[in-house]
């Protein structure tokens, strides 16, 4: 077999196909910041304005566009510098007048004034000495008052400008990027256009920046967040984007190759300025970027796969000896090869949650060495986690965390060594006298005991529920439901279901109750599972309501087209309906909506349960037969336990 060496390399952005997304270039062309002979140019003036805030006269630069006339009225962009600069930092490092002159010559800008002030609002506002001195850092926050009550009124008194929020923009780099987000989003009655380039740690937390989401959506014309992918301050921009995305606030999240430098900031000005004071197609905003963010499922330091702001994913690998490469992500994408032997593909927009995938090289499916691998699809496969809204319940948060422990045990039922994962809640070791109820949690077909521990994020779901006091402390035992022996797969027939029941009763429950501090008895035991695990829950749980008082069945149901399996189960339930109803505190059924592949089975089963008079609770959460649905199922089900 051919030996293929894979490495990760840089990306070339593949633009979206929509016409709206193609109206503005994705990054500045070569020479955008170099003077062009023979074009009209704007003018730079230095102004001095009285500042009541500071108690002195302060300086700023004003750029007026080519063809400037006092008989016209113009919108204004206020452009802020970083912590080590002053009103001339953009002029020295960014040549904004050249960038803007070239854009005007190309017909890409709405005529505007650009005001570059000193954002260090103190009497000695020069960038000398220790620029991180607390007094100087505080002066950047003080500039908000100077900007609003001194500088803007001066500009509007001495220049022919439009004096309303729709015609004011605020943007800046680094410390000035933080100021722009803080002041702009904090004063939506003053600014409708806000941009932060490589925003610094002075940037407020997202919840403080946008406390009123509805107001921000209504009043903002454009919110721009950009940063270089090698910038140590990238997490500031990422957290802001994550919050805006979760709350559906339209914005641009623009990532590009680069660090904390003017290469990035000049490109930011080039891109951002073209949007200003024009109609904005908010639907196209997520397409404006060069790079995506590395997926959370990437291995350490791997830059690819990357997720673009519209949840398309970019995959790259270097395999010069391969003749054909594909990405198998449920559907197959052909990858394109460049002259260096690097293969690239950008997917369609992907649904949230975990997606299994493989790279197919000359017909051979392999795991991507850049991604974490998961046991799914009946084998080890790569996985990519796509972010989604409404997923904070399984986010890693600053709350007390429990532990996930690997427990090995010998099963006399399978005559083999088996293993499970056990979640113990925060404080388990310290609470020596406390006994806990137990949830036994089952995976689906093609997966194993690692499913809930890794793909399902069961520990984070429980940690967050406990921190919010929405669930009772419990142990969660995540079992291997594959009953065909070592490495074998579980089946769906009576024999394998009975084998699972026997192992659960004869081996697993006794092992857990002898190894951990657990409260015994049926009221302290729950059994739940997804898909195949839901079928096992139905079989073993309904036959053992003297052991389990809570049953959760996620995306499952007895097969509608398999009477050989289903009829004996319904016959058992019919004969024991009164006992089942009396013993169970809850039979909780859930589905991922009509797109769930088990939906028909579950619907037929629910009709049969109604006919038999067996009580249950039913829930739907859209998403199909997928991990986002099952994570949400656990989130809801766990709140009603014990």
N, C-alpha and C positions, 0 to 999 in steps of 0.2 A: 504494500500500500504506500502511496506517495506520502512522504513526510512534509506536512505543511506547517510552516512557522507563522504564527499570527502575531501581529503587533498592532497597537492602536495608534492612529495618526490624526492629523488635523482635518477639519471639515471645510467643505466648500458649500455654502448655503444653496439649497435648491428652492427656488421661489415658488410660491403658491400659484395656482392656475387662475385664480379669479382676476378679472380685469381691474377691479378696484384695488387689489393688492399690488398691482404692477405700476400704478401711477407715479410712485416715487421710488427711486433707487434704494436698495437695501443698505448700501454703504457708499461713502464718498469715492469718486473716481480718482485716479492718480492725477496729481497736479491741482487738486481742488483748493489747496492752500498756497498756491504760487501765483504771483501777479500775472495777469493776462494783458498783453499789449493791445492798445487800441480800444479798450472798453471804457465806458463811463464809470467813474468811481465816486464813492461817498466821501464824507468828510468827518474827521475826528476833531472834536473840540474839548478843551478842558474847562470845567465849570467849577465855581465855588458857591456853596449854598450855606445859609445860616442854619445851624442845628440847635434848636432849643433843647433837644434831648441830651446832647453832649455838652452844650454850652460853649460852642466854638463854631468857626467856619470850616466846612469840610470840602473835600475835593471829590470829583467824579469825572468820568469821560463820557462824552455823548457822540455816538455815530449817527449821522444823518445820511439817508440813502441818496444814490445818484438821482439827479433831477429834483432834489428837495426844494420845496417852495413853501414860504410862510402863508401862502393863500390856501393851502391844503391842510387837512388835519390827518394825523397819523396815529396808529396804535403804537404801543411802546413795549419793548422787551427789556426788563431789568435783569442784567447778567452779572452773577456774583462769582467771586474768586475763592481760593482755598485758604487754609489756615496760615500758610507762609507767604501769602501775597497781599496785594493792595489793589487799588483801582487800575493799576497798570499791568497786573499779572496776565490777564487775557491778551493784552497788547504784546507783551514780551514773549509769551510762550505759545499763544494760539493764533495770532494774526487774524482776528475776527473780521477786520475790515476787508482783508483780501478774500476770505471765504465768502463774505456777504456780497462783495462786488461781483465775484464770479457767478454767484447764484442769481443776482439781479440780471447779469448779462445773459444768462441762460433762460430768463423768464420764469424762474422757479420760486420767487419770493413775493409776498405782498409787501409793498413799501411800508417800512416801520422805522422808528427810532430805536436805538439800542443804548441803554444807559448802563455804564459800568462803574459802580460806586465802590467805596471802601467799606467792606462789611464789618470792620472792627470799630465799633462805635465807642470810642474813647478819645480823649484829647490828644494823647500821643498815640496816634493810630498807625505808626509805621511798623513794618514787619522787621523789627530789630530785637536783639537780645533773645531771651527765652520765649519763643512764640507760643509755648504751651503753659506759660504763666497763668494761674487761675484768673487773674484780673483780665488778661487779654482774651482768654477763652470766654469769660462771661460777657465781654464786649460784643462777641458775635451774636449772643442772644439779645443784647440790648439794641442791636441794629434793627430789630423788628419795629420798635417805636420810632427810631430815626427814619426808617424807610417810609412808614405810613404817615407820619405827621410832619416830616420835614422835607425829605427828598422828593416824594411824589408831588406834593403841593408846589414845590419850586419848579419842577419840570413842567407841570401843567399850567403854571403861570407864565413861564418864559418861552415855551415852545407851543407850536400849533398841534396839539395832540387831542385825541378823543378821550373823554374823561369818564369812562364807564368800565365796569369789570370785564365786559366782553372784549375790550381793546387793551387789556393789560396782561402781560405774561411775566412770569418770574422763573428764572432757571439759574443753575450754578454748578460748579464743580467741587467735589470733595466737601470741605466744610461749608462752602456755598451751596452745594447740593442739599446738605442737611437743612441749611437755612431756608432754601427754596421750598422744600417739602413742609417744613415746620410752619413757615410764615404763609406760604401760598394756600396750603390746605387748611390752615387755621384762620384764614381771612378770605373765604370764598366770596364775600361781598365785594372784595377788591380785585381779586385775580380769578380769571377763568382758565388760564393756561399755565401749567406748572410742570417744571422739569428738574429732575435730580440726576446729575451725572456723577457716578462713583460716590454716592452720598456717604458722608463720614459718620462716626459714632454719635455726633451731636443730633442725628436724626431721631426724632421721638419714636416710641413704639407705635406700631400700626394702629392699635386701638385708640391711641391718643391722636394720631394724625387724622384718622377718619372715624370719629365716634358716631357721626350721623351719616350712615351709608346712603340713605335715601336722598339727603341733601347734596352729598357729593355727586351722586349719579345725575341729579337734576342740574346742578350748577357748573360742573366741570365741562369745559370744552375739550380739553386734552390734558391727560396726566401721563408724563413720560418718566420712566425709570430705566437708566442704562448703566452699564458697568463693564469692565474688562474681565475676561474669564480668569486671569491670573492675579487679579486684584485681591489683596488680603481683606479688603472691606466688602467683598462680594456678599457675605451673609447679611449685611444691612439691606442691600437692595433685594436680596432673595426673600427675606422675611416680609418686606413691604409688599412685594409682588404676591407672595403666598396669601397674605391677608386680603389684598384687593381681589385676587382670583376667587377665593372662597366666598367673598361677599358680592361678587358679580359687579364690581366697579370697573367700567371700561378703562383700559390703560394700555400703554406700550411697555413691554418688558424687553429691553434691547440688550442682548449680550453680544460681545465681539471679542476677537483675540486681542489680548493686551493686558497691561497692568494699570497702575495708578499714575497715569501720565497724560501728556497733552495729545498724544496720538489718539487716545480714546476720547478725550474731551473735545478735540476739534471735530472729530467725526460726529460726536453727540450734537454739537452746535449745527453742523451741516444738516443732519437729519431732522432735528427738532424744529429748526427755524422754518423748514419748508411746510410744516403743518400749520403754522401760526396764522390766525385771523382769516381762516378759510373754512368752508364746510368740511367736517370730518366724518368719514365712514367708519363708525365704531366697530362694525363687524369685521373690518379688515385689520384692525389694530394688532391682534395677536400674531399676524404674519410678518410684522416688521421686526426682524432680528437677523443677525448673522449666525449666531450659535444658539444652541439650546443648553439647558442645565443638565449636567450628568444625572442619570437616573439614580434614585436612592438604592437600587438593587445592584449597582455597579460594585465590583471588587475595589479594594483600596487603591486610590489614586487613578483609577481608570476614568478617562474623560468621555468615553463612549460606551454604550449608547447614550445619546442625549435626547432630552424631551423639549420640544419647542413649546412656546407659550400656548399654542392652540392644540396641544397634546398630539401632534405628529411626533414621530420618533425618527432619529437619524442613527443609522448603524454604519460602522466602518471597520474594515479589517484589511491587513496587508497580506496578500497571498499571491505573489507574482506567478507561481507555477500553476495556479488553478485556471482551468479553461472556462468554467461556468460557476457562478456563485449565486445562491438564492437565500433569502430570509424566509423561513417557514414560521409564520405567526398566525396559524389557523388558516390563512390564505398565503400563498407563496408570492413573494416579491422578487423580481429579477434585480440583481445588483449590477451597477455599472463600474467598469474597470478603467482606471486612468493609466498614464504612461509609467507610473512608478509601481504598478501592480497593486494599487489600493482600490478596494471595492467599496462602493457607497450606495446606500439606498435610503430614501425618506418615505415613511409610510403615510397612509391616510391618517386622519385623526382617530386615535384609539380611545376606547371606552376606559373608564377609570378602573383601578384595581390591578391585580396581578395577572400578567399574560405569560404563559409558557411559550418558549420559542426555541428554534434550532437554526444553525447555519448549515446550509446544504452545499457542500463543496464537491463539484463533479459527481453529484448524486449521493454523496455520503453525508448524512446528518450528524452534526457534532454540536457539543455545547460551546457557547461563546466563552472564551477564557476571560473576557472582560466583565462578565456578569456572574452573580451568585447563581448556584444551581439548586434545584428543588426536585424532590421525588414527586413527580406528577406525570400524567400520561402513561403510567406503568413503567417509567424509566427516569433516569436523571435528565433534567432538561434545564436550560437557562430560563430565567424569569426576569421580567421587567415590570416594575411597579409604576403605573400611570396615576398621577395625582387626580383627585376629584373633589368636588364640593361635598360638604356634609360628612367629612371623614375625620373630624377632630376627635371623635370618641376612641379612635385607635391610634392617635398621634402620640409620639414620645413627649411626655410633659415632665415638668419639674414637680413631681408628686412622689410620695413613697412608693417603692417598687418591690414586688414580690420576687420570688425566684422560680426558675424552671429547672427541675432536677431530672436527670436520667435515672430510671430505676430498672434494673434487670431482674428477671425472675424466671424460674423454671416452670413450665406448664406441663402437667401430666396429661392434659387433654391433647395437646399437639406433640407431646414427648420431645420438646425442644426448649432451648433458652429463648425467651422473649424479652421485649423491653417496652416501656412506656415512658412518657414524660409527665411529671407531676408539678403543677403550679402550687406553690405555697404562698399565702398572702403576706403583705408587709407585716412585720412584727411576729411572724410565726415562731421564730426561735426564742424570742424574748418572753412570749406568753406561754410559759411552760405548763400552766394549769388549764389552758384553754383547749377545748376540743372543737373541731370544725366539721361542718357538713361537707359532702363531696358531690361534685358533678363529674360523671363519667362521660367523656366527650369523644365522639367517633368521627373519623374522616370519611371521604368518599372513595369511589372506585378509582384505581390507578394511583392512589396516594397511600400514605402510611402514617405512623404515629407522629411523624415530624410535621404533618400538614397543619394542624391547629397551632403547634408550637412556633412554626415559621411562617407559612403562608397566611394562617388565620389570625396571627397577632393576638392570640387569646390572652396572653399575660398583660399586654398593654390595655386591652379592653377592660379586664378586671381591675387593673391598677387604677384606671381613670374612674371607673364606676365606684370603687371604694373611696377614692379621694373625694368624690362628690356625694358620698353617702347615699348612693342609689342602689347599692347591693350589699348583702351581708358577706362578711369574710367567709371564704370557702376554699377548699382544695379543688383543683381541676385535674382529673386524671385523663390524659390523652392517650388512647389505646391504639394498638395496631389491630385493625379489624381484618387483616388478610389471614385467612384460616387454612390455607392450603399447605402449611408447613413452611420451613425456612425459605424465604424468597418467593413463596407462592402467592397467588392471588385469591382473594375471597370470591366465592360464587354467589349466585342469587337463588340457589335452590334450597329445599328444605334441609338437606344434610349439612350444608355449610352454615346456614342460619342457626341450626341446632348446636353445631359445634361452637359457634361464637357464644351462644347462651351458656353452654356448659363451662367454657373457659371463664366467662364473666362471673358466674356464680361460684364455681368450684375453686378457681385460682385467683382471679384478679381482686375481687372484693375482699376475700380473706387476707390476701397479701397486703392490700392497702390498709386495712384496719389493724393489722399487726405491725405495720412499719411506720405509721404516722398517727398523730394524735387526732383521731376523727371521732365524731359523734355517730353512734351506731343507730340502726333502726331505719325503717322506710321513710320517715319524715325528714331524715337527714341525708337521703340519697336521691340524686337525679340522674337521668340518663338521656343523652341527646346526641344527634348525629345528622350529618348532611348526606344527601343522595344515598349511596349504598349504606352509610352509617345510619341514615334515617330508617331504612328498611330493617336494619339490625335492631334499632331502637323499638320499632313497632313489634317486631317478633319477640325479642327478649323482654321488652318492657311490659307489654300488655299481658304476657304470660306470667309475669312476676310482680304484680302490683302490691304484693306483700313485702317486696324488697325496695321498690321505687315508687315514690308518690308524685314525682314530677317527670314528665316525658316531653322531649322536644324533638320534633321531626321537621327537618329543614330540607326543602326541595326533594321530597320523596313521597312514596305511596306505593301500595301494593299494585303490581302490574295489572293494568286494565285488560291486557290481551293474553294473560297467562293464568287461566283458571286453575291449572294444576297447582300453582303456588298460592294464588289468591283465595280460592274457595275454602281450603282448610283453615286459613286465618280468619275468614269471615265466619265460618262455622264455629270456631273457638270463641270469637267475640260475641256471637249471638247467644251461645250457651252461657257466657260469663258476663253479659252486659251489666247486670246489676252489681256484680262484684267489682268490675272495672270502674264503674261510676262511683261506687262507695269508697274505694281505696285511693283513687287518684285525686290529688288536689288539682292537677292540671295536665291535660293533654294538649300541647301547644303545636299547632301545625302552621307552617309558613311556606310561601312560594316566592320565587323571583318574578312574579307576574306572568302573563301569557307567553313571554319569550322563554320561560324556563322549560327545559326539555322534559321535565317530570310533571308539567302542569296538568296534562290530561289524566295521568295516573292519579294524581292527588285529587282532581275534581271528581273522578269516578269513586274514589275511596271516600271522599267526604259525603257524597250522596248515599253511599252504603252505610256509613256511620250514622247519618241522619235516620235512615231506615231502621237501623238496629237500636236507635235511641242512645247511642254512646255520645257523651258530652265532650266537646273540644272547643278550643279557641283557635281562630284562624287569622293569619296576618299575611299581607303581601307587601313586598318592597321591590320596586322595579330594578331590573338588572340582569334577569335571566339566571342561568345556572352557573353562577360565578362567585368568587370569593368576596367581593363587596357585599353581596346579598347575605352570605353566611356570617360574615363579621357582624353585620347589622342584626341578624337573627340572634347571635349570641348576646349582643348588647341588650336587646329587648328581653330575651328569655331569662338571662341571669338576674335581671331586676325583680323578677317575680318568684325567685327561688327562696325556699326556707323561711 
